Amino acid sequence: MKRREFIEISALSAAGLMFGCSRGESAGGDLYLLAKSLLKKWCAGMRSLQIKDPKDKNFGGIRCPACGFIHGRIGDAVFPFVYLAKISGDAGYADAACALFDWQERFVSQEDGSWINDVVGHSWKGITVFGAAALAEAIKHGADVLPSKDLQRMKARLRRAADFMRDTFKFGYGNINYPVTASFSLALCAQVLEDDSLAERARYFAHGALKYLTPKSKLLFGESNPLDIKTPKGCYAVDLGYNVEESLPALVNYAKLTGDEEVLEAAEKSMRSHLEFMLADGAWDNSWGIRNFKWTYWGSRTSDGCSAALAALADRDPVFYKAALRNTQLLERCTADNLLYGGLDFRKHGIPACVHHTFAHAKVMADVLSMGRIPVPNLDSAKLPREKEYGVKFFDEIQTALVSVGDYRATVTGYDLDYYNLKNGHASGGAISMLWHKKAGPIIVASLNDYTLVEPENMQAERGMSFVGLTPRIEADIEGIKYRNISDFNADMKVSKSDGNVLVETASNLVDANQNSNWRGKMSAKTLYEFAPSGVTLKFACKSKSKSVRPRIIFPIISAEDERVDWLSENRLTITKKNCVLEVSCDKPMRVLPVGGGRAFNYVPGFEALPLFVESGDASVKVRVV
């Protein structure tokens, strides 16, 4: 049977998969249907951006509407294109996959079998681990839809990539996500290429990864160099986004593929610990992570996603299915124009979608579908950890407290480790980096202290005067240098309970990006955050030895520009949200930082905010949902 004939015939049966199922059939629940819907949308979005003129030197490439160039890792989209062609019967997606594969070979393929991250500017070869896994999946699922000659070319190319990984990768080759992800990538290559040497190396990486789980919480660490770096406060190099969207899914996938129960048990325990940081709307609270310069509300800018790995653990606990469903629903909320945007307010603020989000997460939607129809568990009793009211949990291995009081959820962090040479990255100093409410959603969300293009090809450049740091802080601008309490890695945090409320006290100094105080003298700072069912009170106090230095307190409140703000007085305002009214009051007159359009915006993690501040080093702010 010819390829076109096969696709035409299979389209009839595939229609039931793509657009619903016959009466009486189980579709595997909302997650399965949602994954199909998103795969179709995202592949359509990418295909619309693909360069289709054979005379164009970039024929087959997919130009990013946000970045203006073709991402070197776009070849990862070969797998979702092939899988959609398989289940939909649309041969155009198989043609798109072949054209994209050819572009990848012309522009980023290397003689040693690797692929590089970008055509220009970024020659890192570790990303071969992701391209190899995507290509192996395309070969595995594409026998019925890809021309034989293309299938053989892809298989030969996979051979070279697999050899490169086997011979080059080790623990310490890049951050921990690379050798850990190699466990699954090599195991998959071993299956497709029928090579035991690849399987042995895959096992080495899977079992070696188990040494990189923190002793108490079993959080995966090593997003650093060296991998086992430890700070004066005893913190490890942990990033939630990379862990839950890349490394832990690789371990789960490896274990499921090979039947390795030891690795699966360890991966499950670690995923449970990471699940403590998922909010009830499916968001990942990476407000504190070492690589949160790539944090999006749903995950991380260039990693693949968590849905398939969580779904693969659903047979062990329905809470994993619920987490997969919630996160996928959030991805849907952030999808428009058939592309995945980097946060809830990107499109509202006129920021285009980076196609990197779409092609990475499209792979995971194809993964979900390739698992088949998962029996839908009873989710009534399955509660995510942060859906429960528990007071406070403190993770000393990252110096971060999670608060759960009434309908409020919060994160306070004193995490004292920056990423490589990055200065003023994630918030620290006892910063409140997340405040979330059951009705209001995100109220306070931390950004980078200073937005820095750590990876210029993988981040979007700052645009316009509306770009403001979103973390509540005490700040002094002295001769053009900003000194902040949220920059202080030496801050002390004290967590306590009182009459059902949770108190978090911090003592710090205002310091610059290099942890230095101003030459005129230290500026000591204290904060007291009180979390009660009736609302949250944030108290700030700063003392300066110099009369010429006037610190101010900045506390942006997450609010889209289409939300109505009513000033009841200079000390009190309300914000009308979709499901509630949020009241903000202060014992000092509040003002708004001058930004275009009345709202600040920050890519990390993609929110608009009302940038409130007071011209004082002391203030008490109360936030409550009324």
C-alpha positions in Angstrom: 0.0 0.0 0.0 1.4 3.4 -0.9 1.8 6.1 1.8 -0.8 8.4 0.4 -3.3 5.6 0.1 -2.6 4.5 3.7 -3.2 8.0 5.0 -6.5 8.5 3.1 -7.8 5.2 4.5 -6.6 5.7 8.0 -8.1 9.2 8.1 -11.6 7.7 8.5 -10.6 5.8 11.7 -8.3 8.6 12.9 -11.2 11.1 12.8 -12.6 9.4 15.9 -9.3 10.0 17.6 -9.0 13.6 16.7 -12.5 14.9 17.0 -14.1 12.7 19.6 -14.9 9.0 20.0 -17.8 6.8 19.2 -20.8 6.5 21.6 -20.0 4.4 24.6 -16.2 4.7 24.2 -14.0 6.1 26.9 -11.6 8.8 25.6 -9.3 8.6 28.6 -10.7 11.6 30.3 -10.2 15.4 29.8 -6.5 15.1 29.6 -6.6 12.8 26.6 -9.0 15.0 24.7 -7.2 18.2 25.7 -3.9 16.8 24.5 -5.4 16.0 21.2 -6.8 19.4 20.9 -3.6 21.2 21.8 -1.5 19.0 19.5 -3.7 19.8 16.6 -3.7 23.6 17.4 0.0 23.8 18.0 1.1 21.8 15.0 -1.2 24.0 12.8 0.4 27.1 14.3 3.9 25.8 13.6 3.0 24.7 10.1 1.6 28.1 9.3 5.0 29.6 10.2 7.1 27.1 8.3 9.0 28.4 5.3 7.4 26.7 2.3 9.3 28.2 -0.7 11.8 25.6 -2.0 13.9 28.5 -3.4 14.3 30.0 0.1 17.6 28.8 1.7 15.7 28.3 5.0 13.1 26.1 3.3 11.5 23.8 6.0 12.5 26.0 8.9 10.0 27.6 11.2 10.7 31.3 12.0 9.8 32.5 15.5 7.4 35.4 15.5 8.8 36.7 18.8 12.6 36.3 18.2 12.7 36.8 14.4 15.0 33.9 13.7 14.8 30.1 13.5 15.5 28.3 16.7 18.2 25.6 16.3 16.1 23.2 18.3 13.1 23.5 16.0 13.9 20.1 14.7 12.3 18.7 17.8 9.0 19.4 16.1 9.6 16.5 13.7 8.0 14.2 16.3 4.7 16.0 16.9 4.4 16.6 13.1 4.8 12.9 12.5 2.5 11.8 15.2 -0.3 14.2 14.1 0.1 12.9 10.5 -0.3 9.4 12.0 -3.5 10.0 13.9 -5.1 12.6 11.6 -4.3 11.2 8.2 -3.0 14.6 7.0 0.0 13.8 4.8 1.0 17.5 4.9 2.3 17.1 8.4 4.6 14.2 7.3 5.8 16.5 4.5 6.4 19.3 7.0 8.4 16.9 9.2 10.6 15.8 6.4 11.3 19.4 5.3 12.0 20.4 8.9 14.5 17.5 9.3 16.3 18.6 6.1 16.5 22.2 7.5 18.0 20.9 10.7 20.6 18.9 8.8 21.6 21.8 6.7 22.0 24.4 9.5 22.7 22.8 12.9 23.9 19.3 12.3 27.6 18.6 13.1 30.2 16.1 11.8 30.6 14.5 15.2 26.9 13.5 15.3 25.6 16.3 17.5 23.3 19.2 16.8 24.0 22.7 18.1 21.6 24.9 19.9 21.4 27.7 17.4 22.6 28.6 13.9 24.6 31.5 15.3 25.6 32.6 18.7 25.1 29.4 20.7 27.1 26.3 19.8 26.2 24.2 22.8 25.9 20.5 21.7 24.2 19.1 24.8 20.8 19.7 23.2 21.5 16.7 21.1 19.8 14.7 23.9 16.5 16.3 23.1 16.8 16.2 19.3 17.7 12.5 19.5 14.7 11.6 21.7 12.3 13.5 19.3 13.8 11.9 16.2 13.7 8.4 17.8 10.0 8.9 18.6 9.3 10.1 15.1 11.0 6.9 13.7 9.2 4.7 16.2 5.8 6.1 15.3 6.4 7.1 11.7 6.8 3.9 9.8 3.3 4.2 8.3 3.5 7.8 7.3 7.1 8.6 6.4 8.6 7.7 3.0 11.0 4.8 3.3 13.9 6.8 2.1 13.3 9.5 4.7 12.8 7.0 7.5 16.1 5.4 6.6 17.9 8.8 6.5 16.4 9.7 9.9 17.5 6.3 11.4 21.1 6.8 10.1 21.2 10.3 11.6 19.9 9.0 14.9 22.7 6.4 14.9 25.3 9.3 14.8 23.5 11.3 17.5 23.3 8.2 19.8 27.0 7.5 19.4 27.8 11.1 20.2 25.7 11.0 23.4 27.1 7.6 24.5 30.7 8.7 24.0 30.5 12.3 25.1 27.9 12.7 27.9 28.9 12.3 31.5 27.9 13.7 34.9 29.3 17.2 34.8 28.7 17.6 31.0 26.5 20.6 31.4 23.9 20.8 34.2 22.3 17.8 35.7 19.4 17.9 33.2 21.6 16.7 30.4 23.0 13.4 31.8 19.6 12.7 33.5 17.7 13.3 30.2 20.3 11.1 28.5 18.9 8.1 30.5 15.7 8.2 28.5 17.1 9.4 25.2 19.7 6.7 25.1 17.2 4.0 26.2 14.8 5.0 23.4 17.7 5.1 20.9 18.7 1.6 22.1 15.2 0.4 21.4 14.9 1.9 17.9 18.5 1.0 16.9 18.6 -2.3 18.7 21.9 -1.5 20.4 22.6 -2.9 23.9 25.6 -0.6 24.4 23.2 2.4 24.4 21.0 0.6 26.9 23.9 0.1 29.3 24.8 3.7 29.1 21.2 4.7 29.7 21.1 2.6 32.8 24.3 4.3 34.0 22.8 7.7 33.8 19.4 6.7 35.3 20.9 5.1 38.4 23.7 7.7 38.7 21.0 10.4 38.8 19.6 9.0 42.1 22.7 10.4 43.9 21.5 13.9 43.0 18.4 13.9 45.2 18.5 16.1 48.3 18.7 14.0 51.5 15.5 15.3 53.1 13.1 16.4 50.4 14.4 14.4 47.5 14.5 17.4 45.3 16.7 16.9 42.2 19.8 19.1 42.4 22.7 19.9 40.1 21.5 22.8 38.0 25.0 24.3 38.4 28.7 23.6 38.0 29.9 21.8 39.9 26.8 19.7 40.3 27.2 19.2 44.0 27.8 22.8 45.0 26.4 23.7 48.5 25.9 27.2 49.9 26.7 28.6 53.4 23.0 28.1 54.3 23.2 24.4 53.1 21.2 25.0 49.9 21.6 22.9 46.8 21.4 24.0 43.1 17.7 23.2 42.4 15.4 24.5 39.7 11.8 23.5 39.7 11.1 24.2 36.1 13.9 22.1 34.6 13.3 19.4 37.1 9.5 18.9 36.5 9.5 19.6 32.8 12.7 17.8 31.7 14.8 15.8 34.2 12.1 14.0 36.2 10.0 13.2 33.2 13.1 11.6 31.6 13.6 9.4 34.7 9.9 8.4 34.7 10.0 7.7 30.9 13.2 5.7 31.3 11.8 3.6 34.1 8.5 2.9 32.2 10.4 2.0 29.0 12.8 -0.3 30.7 10.7 -1.6 33.6 13.3 -0.3 36.1 11.3 -0.3 39.3 14.1 1.1 41.5 14.4 4.2 39.3 10.6 4.6 39.0 10.2 4.5 42.8 12.8 7.2 43.3 11.4 9.3 40.5 7.9 9.1 42.0 9.2 10.2 45.4 11.0 13.1 43.9 8.0 14.1 41.8 5.8 14.1 44.9 8.2 16.5 46.6 8.2 18.8 43.6 4.4 18.6 43.4 4.4 20.6 46.7 5.1 23.6 44.5 2.2 23.3 42.1 -0.6 25.7 42.7 -4.2 24.6 42.4 -4.6 26.1 38.9 -1.8 23.9 37.6 1.0 26.6 37.8 4.5 25.7 38.8 5.7 28.1 41.6 9.3 28.5 40.5 9.6 32.0 42.1 12.7 30.8 43.9 14.5 28.5 41.5 18.1 28.9 40.5 17.2 29.0 36.7 14.0 30.9 37.1 15.2 33.4 34.5 13.3 31.0 32.2 10.3 30.7 34.5 6.9 30.9 33.0 3.8 30.5 35.1 3.2 27.0 33.5 6.7 25.8 33.6 10.0 26.8 31.9 10.6 28.5 28.6 12.7 25.9 26.8 11.9 22.6 28.6 9.4 20.1 27.4 6.6 19.8 29.9 5.3 17.6 32.7 1.9 16.3 31.5 3.0 12.9 30.1 5.3 12.0 33.0 2.6 12.9 35.6 0.0 10.9 33.6 2.4 7.9 33.5 2.4 8.0 37.4 -1.4 8.1 37.6 -1.7 4.4 38.2 0.2 4.9 41.4 -1.8 7.9 42.7 -4.7 9.8 41.1 -3.1 13.1 42.3 -0.6 12.8 39.5 -3.4 12.6 36.9 -5.0 15.7 38.5 -1.7 17.6 38.3 -1.2 16.6 34.7 -4.7 17.7 33.9 -4.5 21.1 35.7 -1.2 22.0 34.1 -2.4 21.1 30.6 -5.5 23.2 31.2 -3.2 26.1 32.1 -1.3 25.5 28.9 -4.7 25.8 27.1 -5.4 29.1 28.8 -2.1 30.4 27.6 -2.7 29.3 24.0 -3.9 31.7 21.3 -3.4 32.0 17.6 -2.5 28.3 17.7 0.7 29.0 19.7 1.6 28.7 23.3 2.4 32.1 24.9 4.9 32.5 27.7 2.4 33.5 30.3 -1.2 34.6 31.0 -0.6 38.3 30.1 1.8 38.0 27.2 -0.9 38.5 24.5 -2.7 41.2 26.5 0.4 43.2 26.7 1.1 42.8 23.0 4.1 40.4 23.3 4.3 37.8 20.6 4.6 34.1 21.4 8.0 32.5 21.1 7.6 29.3 19.1 10.0 27.5 21.4 7.2 27.0 23.9 5.0 25.4 21.3 7.3 22.9 19.7 8.7 21.7 23.1 5.3 21.2 24.6 3.8 19.7 21.4 6.2 16.8 21.9 4.7 16.1 25.3 1.1 16.2 24.0 2.1 13.6 21.4 3.6 11.6 24.3 0.3 11.7 26.2 -1.5 10.4 23.2 1.0 7.7 22.5 0.3 6.3 26.0 -3.2 5.4 24.9 -6.4 6.1 26.8 -5.6 6.3 30.5 -8.5 5.3 32.7 -9.8 8.4 34.4 -9.4 8.1 38.2 -11.9 9.6 40.7 -10.5 13.0 41.3 -12.9 14.1 44.0 -10.6 13.0 46.8 -7.3 13.6 45.0 -6.0 16.9 46.2 -2.8 18.7 45.2 -0.7 19.5 48.3 -1.3 23.2 48.0 -5.1 22.6 47.8 -4.9 21.6 51.5 -4.7 24.0 54.4 -1.6 23.0 56.4 -0.1 26.2 57.9 3.5 26.2 56.7 6.1 23.9 55.3 9.8 24.8 55.3 12.3 23.4 52.8 15.6 24.1 54.4 17.6 22.7 51.4 16.4 25.6 49.4 15.6 28.0 52.3 12.0 28.4 51.2 8.7 28.4 53.1 5.4 27.5 51.7 2.4 28.9 53.5 -1.2 27.7 53.3 -3.7 29.6 55.4 -7.4 29.9 54.6 -7.6 30.4 50.8 -4.2 32.1 50.6 -1.1 30.4 49.4 2.3 32.0 49.7 6.0 31.5 49.2 8.8 33.2 51.1 12.4 32.6 50.1 15.9 33.2 51.4 17.6 30.9 48.8 21.2 31.9 48.6 22.6 30.5 45.3 22.8 32.4 42.0 23.2 30.6 38.6 26.8 30.6 37.5 27.9 34.3 37.0 24.3 35.7 37.1 24.0 38.5 39.6 20.6 39.6 41.0 18.8 36.6 39.6 16.0 35.0 41.6 14.6 36.8 44.6 16.1 36.1 48.0 16.5 38.0 51.3 13.3 36.7 52.7 11.2 38.0 49.8 7.6 37.1 49.4 7.9 35.6 46.0 4.3 34.3 45.6 0.9 35.2 47.0 -2.0 33.3 45.5 -5.7 33.1 46.4 -8.4 30.6 45.5 -10.6 33.2 43.8 -8.1 35.9 42.8 -5.4 33.6 41.5 -1.9 35.2 41.6 -1.7 38.4 43.6 2.0 38.8 44.1 4.6 37.1 41.9 8.3 37.6 42.0 10.4 38.3 38.9 14.1 38.4 38.5 15.7 41.1 40.6 17.2 42.4 37.4 16.1 41.0 34.1 19.2 39.7 32.4 19.5 37.8 29.1 21.4 34.9 30.6 20.7 32.9 27.4 20.0 35.6 24.7 18.8 33.1 22.1 16.4 31.5 24.6 14.9 34.6 26.2 13.0 37.6 24.9 14.6 41.0 25.0 13.1 43.7 27.2 10.7 46.0 25.5 9.4 49.4 26.6 9.1 51.5 29.8 6.5 49.1 31.3 9.2 46.6 32.2 9.4 46.6 36.0 10.6 44.1 38.6 7.6 42.5 40.3 9.0 41.3 43.6 7.9 43.4 46.7 11.0 45.0 48.1 12.7 47.8 49.9 14.9 49.6 47.5 17.3 52.5 47.5 18.8 54.0 44.3 22.2 55.5 45.2 24.2 57.0 42.3 22.5 54.7 39.8 23.1 51.5 41.8 20.1 49.8 43.3 20.3 48.3 46.8 17.6 45.9 47.8 16.6 43.6 50.7 15.6 40.9 48.2 19.2 40.7 47.0 20.7 39.8 50.4 21.8 36.1 50.5 22.7 36.5 54.2 19.2 37.3 55.3 17.8 35.5 58.3 14.3 34.0 58.2 12.1 33.0 61.2 8.9 31.1 60.7 6.3 30.7 63.5 2.6 30.2 64.1 0.2 32.2 66.3 -3.5 31.7 66.8 -3.8 29.8 63.5 -1.9 32.5 61.6 1.6 32.1 60.1 4.3 34.7 60.7 7.5 35.0 58.6 10.1 37.5 59.9 13.2 38.4 58.0 16.2 40.5 58.9 18.5 41.6 56.1 20.5 44.5 54.6 20.0 46.4 51.4 22.8 45.2 49.1 23.7 45.5 45.5 24.1 42.7 42.9 27.5 41.8 44.4 26.2 41.5 48.0 27.8 44.8 48.9 26.3 47.5 51.1 26.6 51.2 50.2 29.8 52.8 51.2 27.9 55.3 53.3 26.9 52.6 55.7 24.7 49.5 56.0 21.0 49.9 55.5 19.4 47.2 57.7 15.9 46.0 56.8 13.2 43.9 58.5 10.0 42.4 57.1 7.1 40.8 58.8 4.6 38.9 56.8 1.4 37.8 58.6 -0.9 35.3 56.9 -4.4 35.0 58.2 -7.7 33.6 56.7 -8.9 37.2 56.6 -6.0 38.6 54.6 -2.2 39.1 54.4 -0.3 41.9 56.0 3.2 42.9 54.8 5.3 45.1 57.1 8.5 46.7 55.8 11.1 48.6 57.8 14.4 50.0 56.8 17.0 52.1 58.7 19.6 54.2 56.8 22.6 55.8 58.5 22.7 58.5 55.9 20.0 61.2 55.8 20.6 61.7 52.1 19.5 58.1 51.3 15.7 57.6 51.1 14.6 54.0 50.6 11.2 53.3 49.2 9.0 50.3 49.3 7.7 48.8 46.0 5.0 46.2 46.0 3.5 45.5 42.5 0.1 43.8 42.5 -0.7 41.4 39.7 -3.5 42.9 37.6 -4.2 42.9 33.9 -4.8 46.2 32.3 -8.5 45.4 31.6 -9.2 45.0 35.4 -10.9 48.0 37.0 -9.0 49.9 39.7 -10.9 52.1 42.1 -9.0 54.5 44.4 -11.1 54.9 47.5 -8.4 57.1 49.0 -4.6 57.6 48.7 -4.3 54.7 51.2 -6.8 52.3 49.8 -7.9 50.8 46.5 -9.8 47.9 45.0 -9.1 45.9 41.9 -12.1 44.1 40.4 -11.1 40.7 39.1 -13.1 38.1 37.3 -14.3 36.2 40.4 -13.7 38.6 43.3 -12.6 42.1 44.4 -9.1 42.6 45.8 -8.5 45.3 48.3 -5.1 46.8 48.9 -4.5 49.3 51.8 -1.5 50.9 53.3 -0.7 53.1 56.3 1.2 55.4 53.9 0.0 57.1 50.8 0.4 54.8 47.8 1.5 55.8 44.3 2.0 54.1 41.0 5.3 53.9 39.2 5.2 55.7 35.9 4.7 53.0 33.2 3.1 53.2 29.8 -0.5 52.1 29.8 -0.8 51.9 33.6 0.6 48.4 34.0 4.1 47.1 34.4 5.0 43.8 32.6 7.7 41.2 33.1 8.6 38.2 31.1 9.3 36.3 34.3 6.8 34.8 34.6 4.6 36.8 32.1 2.3 39.0 34.1 1.0 42.6 34.1 1.0 44.3 37.4 -0.1 47.6 39.0 3.3 48.8 40.3 2.5 50.4 43.6 5.1 52.1 45.9 5.4 54.4 48.9 8.1 57.0 49.4 9.1 55.7 52.7 11.3 53.0 54.3 8.6 51.9 56.6 5.1 50.8 55.6 2.4 48.3 56.5 0.5 46.9 53.5 -2.7 44.8 53.8 -4.0 42.6 51.0 -7.3 40.8 51.2 -10.0 39.4 48.9 -13.4 41.0 49.8 
